Amino acid sequence: MSSIQDPQKTLGDSASPPSGTVTAKISQEAKQKAIRSVKRHVQPNDTFEKIREDLEFVWLAVYRAHENGGDPNIKDRLRNRDEFLAYVEPESQEERKLIDLLTSMANNRVPWHGLFENGTSLSAF
């Protein structure tokens, strides 16, 4: 089983994507479309629970960006829906880190393009 399919793979120690990460090659148009969609669902004042409810939507926006405008060599290594949901299991450390990352992005502490960096639970490749 590759690490992308391993729900035990970790994110790193901070709310921001790990340093030294690789950003996926995705068209600017696909990235911007995904970021606009995610921004509509993750707002600066959203509660932890609200963001938790939208995690699957956030995954879908990022997955579609990879699928429609990304590197074909990476597409097959992305977490599918079931792998993503297993990875960010409710109450898990990984879920907390992803929600913290999204909160930081919504509050402009971390750039939105971090959604496409290897090492986040959305773009592990």
C-alpha positions as CSV (number, residue, x, y, z in Angstrom):
1,M,0.0,0.0,0.0
2,S,1.4,3.4,-0.9
3,S,1.6,6.1,1.7
4,I,-1.2,8.0,0.0
5,Q,-3.5,5.2,0.8
6,D,-2.2,4.9,4.4
7,P,-4.6,6.6,6.7
8,Q,-1.9,6.8,9.4
9,K,0.3,9.1,7.4
10,T,0.9,12.3,9.4
11,L,0.8,15.9,8.4
12,G,3.6,17.5,10.4
13,D,3.7,19.5,13.6
14,S,2.1,22.8,12.7
15,A,-1.1,24.3,11.3
16,S,0.8,25.3,8.2
17,P,1.9,22.9,5.5
18,P,5.3,21.4,6.3
19,S,8.3,23.3,5.2
20,G,10.2,21.9,2.2
21,T,6.9,20.6,0.7
22,V,6.3,20.2,-3.0
23,T,3.5,22.1,-4.5
24,A,1.5,20.1,-7.1
25,K,1.6,21.3,-10.7
26,I,-1.9,22.5,-11.2
27,S,-3.2,25.1,-13.6
28,Q,-3.7,28.5,-12.1
29,E,-7.3,28.4,-13.4
30,A,-8.0,25.1,-11.6
31,K,-6.4,26.3,-8.4
32,Q,-8.3,29.6,-8.4
33,K,-11.6,27.8,-9.0
34,A,-10.9,25.5,-6.1
35,I,-9.8,28.3,-3.8
36,R,-12.9,30.4,-4.6
37,S,-15.1,27.4,-3.8
38,V,-13.3,26.6,-0.5
39,K,-13.4,30.3,0.5
40,R,-17.2,30.3,0.2
41,H,-17.4,27.4,2.6
42,V,-14.7,28.3,5.1
43,Q,-15.0,31.7,6.6
44,P,-12.9,33.5,9.2
45,N,-15.5,33.3,12.0
46,D,-16.5,29.7,11.3
47,T,-16.6,27.3,14.3
48,F,-14.6,24.1,14.4
49,E,-17.9,22.2,13.9
50,K,-18.9,24.2,10.9
51,I,-15.5,23.6,9.2
52,R,-15.7,19.9,10.2
53,E,-19.1,19.7,8.4
54,D,-17.5,21.1,5.2
55,L,-14.3,19.0,5.1
56,E,-15.6,16.6,2.5
57,F,-16.6,19.6,0.3
58,V,-13.1,21.1,0.7
59,W,-11.6,17.7,-0.2
60,L,-13.8,17.6,-3.3
61,A,-12.7,21.1,-4.5
62,V,-9.0,20.3,-4.1
63,Y,-9.4,16.8,-5.7
64,R,-11.2,18.2,-8.7
65,A,-8.5,20.8,-9.2
66,H,-5.9,18.0,-9.3
67,E,-8.2,16.0,-11.5
68,N,-9.0,18.7,-14.0
69,G,-5.8,20.8,-14.1
70,G,-3.1,18.8,-12.4
71,D,-0.1,16.6,-13.1
72,P,-1.3,13.3,-14.5
73,N,1.5,11.5,-12.6
74,I,0.1,12.7,-9.3
75,K,-3.6,12.1,-10.0
76,D,-3.4,8.4,-9.3
77,R,-1.6,9.0,-6.0
78,L,-4.2,11.4,-4.4
79,R,-6.4,10.2,-1.6
80,N,-9.8,9.2,-2.8
81,R,-12.9,10.1,-0.8
82,D,-12.8,7.1,1.4
83,E,-9.1,7.4,2.1
84,F,-9.5,11.1,2.9
85,L,-12.4,10.4,5.3
86,A,-10.4,7.6,7.0
87,Y,-7.4,9.9,7.4
88,V,-9.4,12.8,8.9
89,E,-11.5,10.6,11.2
90,P,-13.6,12.7,13.6
91,E,-11.7,13.6,16.8
92,S,-8.3,12.6,15.2
93,Q,-5.2,14.6,15.4
94,E,-5.2,14.8,11.6
95,E,-8.7,16.3,11.5
96,R,-7.7,18.9,14.1
97,K,-4.6,19.8,12.0
98,L,-6.6,20.2,8.8
99,I,-9.2,22.3,10.5
100,D,-6.5,24.5,12.1
101,L,-4.9,24.9,8.7
102,L,-8.2,25.9,7.1
103,T,-8.9,28.3,9.9
104,S,-5.5,29.9,9.4
105,M,-6.1,30.2,5.7
106,A,-9.5,31.8,6.3
107,N,-7.9,34.3,8.6
108,N,-5.1,35.1,6.1
109,R,-2.3,33.7,8.3
110,V,-1.5,31.0,5.7
111,P,-1.9,31.3,1.9
112,W,-4.7,29.4,0.3
113,H,-2.4,27.8,-2.2
114,G,-1.2,25.6,0.7
115,L,-4.2,23.4,-0.1
116,F,-2.1,22.0,-3.0
117,E,1.1,21.3,-1.2
118,N,2.2,17.7,-0.6
119,G,1.9,16.9,3.1
120,T,-1.6,18.4,3.8
121,S,-4.3,15.8,4.2
122,L,-5.9,17.2,1.1
123,S,-2.9,16.9,-1.3
124,A,-0.7,14.1,-0.1
125,F,1.2,12.6,-3.1
